[in-house]
């Protein structure tokens, strides 16, 4: 696994409230938005901050887990975009071998890519994914195009 983070995803109680705070309030620019679902903000060279519904993030990581009470830390995940499904599988296997807890085995993702989730020994979650619409320009600006099924 490369030493790199491409996306930090914060599970928020209300995506629109987060959008209003960061975009309307702080003046941050949206890199990509799926209204009512997820908002991506460019925060550094090749780095995005994503706001995603906390229950949606939990369901993406653990699709069949029962909902947990709200007295836990807000869900979040770190993400790395890799070039192929084989890389997703290899990183997942390496995380498993290193003692990581595989939360979601490598599989097709709802957004059109391929991904897995694992937790490190401290419980921090990583998503490793392919995303055919992902591109980073020389100046570091990220674009995410629509992925057709």
C-alpha positions, 0 to 999 in steps of 0.5 A: 500500500502506497503511503498516501491518502486521497480522500478523508470521508466524514460521516455527518448527520446532515450532508446539507448542513455540512455543505452550507457550513463549508461551502456557503459559510467558509467559501470552500469550493465543491469539486463534485456533489451528488445532491442529498448524497455526498459533497467533495471539497478539494482541500489540498494537492490531490486530496478531497474531503467528503461529507457523506451521511453517517448512516450511509457511511456505516451501511457502505462499510458494513451493509448488514450490521445493525444500527448503533446508538449515537453515543459513539464517535462520528464515522469517518474513513480514509481512502486511497484510489488505486489503479485496478481491482487487483490492487484493491484485492492485494491491499486488502490481503496485505491488510488482513495479513498485517492484522487488519480487520476486513470490514468489507471484502473487495467487491463492486461499489455502488458508485461504479468502481471496485472497493474494500474496507478494512480497519487498522488495529486502532479501528481507523477505517480505510477504503481502497477503491478504483474509480474510473472517473478519478483524475488528478491534474498536475496542479493537484486539482481532483476531478471525479467524472460520472461513472456509467454502469 
